[in-house]
């Protein structure tokens, strides 16, 4: 393994097979998930971004969705019986997860929270998910990712509308 993080230690302890991949992290360069996909030569549908949201400003939830998708916040809120969901401020997310912005992972969080995995990700043979540090992802089967964190699978994201 090239680098150990709380996320990779969590996966190893869970017995989940995975590999670690590094990419050049450029925080000012736009969408990090899309950067990662380009850097490692993977389809953006296979590279998953990890987002932390709050449902009704009270319930923290970790979302794992394809890098090229938009989140349906109303669908996320409905999953938890709420009225709305919005992004959690980065400082609060870092405090809860133990990961700094750009390095958030659903694996090995300081304060584990419910994880929702986009149903679109489950159709991929392999997915890449942040490994707990900026510029680091793990490759694993989506079913293994789901099992490792007991994630709910739901239709919470969609690709951007085509420009045809």
N, C-alpha and C positions, 0 to 999 in steps of 0.2 A: 504494500500500500504506500502511495507516495506521501500522503499527509493524513495525520489523525486529527479528527475533530470530535466534538461531542456527538455529532450525527453519525460519523463512521463507526465510532465506538458502540453506539446504540445499535446500529445495523449488525455489526459483527456479533454483539452479545445476543441479538435476536436470531442469529443463525441465517440471516438473509444473504444470499449470494449477490455481490455487487462489485463494480470496478470503479475506480476513482479517475476523474479526468480534469485536467486544469485548462483554463482558458484565460485570455487576457482580459482582466476586469478594467473597464473604462467608465467610471461613474458619470462622466459628463457626456458620454456618447450616445445617450438615448436609452432605448429599451434593453435592459440587461439580458433578459431571456433571449431576445433576438440576437444580441451580441454573442452570447454563449453558443447559440445554434450555429451561427456563422463560423465562429472560432473552432469549434470541434467538428464541423462539417456534418451536422445533423439537421434533419428536417425540423423546422420550428414546431410542428405538431407533436414531436417526440420530446422536445425540451420544455419542461414544466416550470412555471414560475410559482413561487410560494408567497402568498399574500396573507396578512393578518388583518381581519376586519372585526368590527364590533356590531353585534345585532342589538338594536334598540339601545345603543350606548352603554350596554351592560354585559353582554355575553361575548367573550372573545372566541373567535373561530379562525382556524387556519385553512386557507383554500389552496389547492394545488391544481393549476389549470395550464393548458398549453400556452406557450409564450406568444403565439399569434392570435390568441382568443381574447375576447372582452368578457368580463364577468357580468352575470345577471344578478345584481345585488338584491332585487326583489325576490328572486328564486331562493337565494341564500337565506334571506330573512324568513321566508315562508317555511323553510326546512326546520327552523328553530322556533316557530310560532311567533315570530316577530313581525313588526311593521316595516322596518328598514334596516339596511346594513350599510356601513361605510368603512372606508379604510381607517385603520387605527394609526394614530400618530407614530412615526418611526421610533421616537424615544420610548414610548410606552410599549411598543412591540418588542423592542430590544430588551427592556426590563423583564417582560413576561417570558420571552423565548430564550433569552441568553445569547441571541445572535444579533449582530449589528446589521443594519440595512444593507441589502445587496448580498447578504450571506444567510438569510433566514431559511431554515430547513424545518420540515415537519418532524424530523427525526431527532431525538435527544434534547427536546426543549426543557428549559429549566422548570417551567410550569406547564405541563402538558394540557392542551386544550383540544376540543373536538376538531377533527380534520375532515374536510370534505374534498374528495378527489373527483375532478370533472369526469363525467362518463365518457367524454371524447378521448381521454387518455387511455382508457381501458382497451381500446381497439389497437393500440400500438404493441409490437412485440417487445420493445425495450423503450424505457423512458429515462430521461436525464433530469435529476432533481437536485437542487442545491444541497451541498454536502456540509453546510455549516460555516462556510467562510467565503469571502469574496473571491471569485475566480476559480471555484471548485465545485464540481458536480459529481454525483454518483450515477452510474448506469445500472438499472435493474429492471426486472419484469414488473409491470404495473400491479399485477396481483400480489406480488411480494411487498410492494410499497403499501398497498391497501392493508394487507394483513399485519404488517409491522406496527402500524399505528391505529389499527381498527378503524380505518377511515370509512366514512359513508361515501358511496358513489352516487352522484346525482348530476342531473343535467343543469349545470350552473354557469356554463359558458358557451360562447359561439364564436366562430371565426368572424372577422369583419366582413361586412357586406361586400360582395364582389363588385368590381368596377365595370362590369359589362354594360 
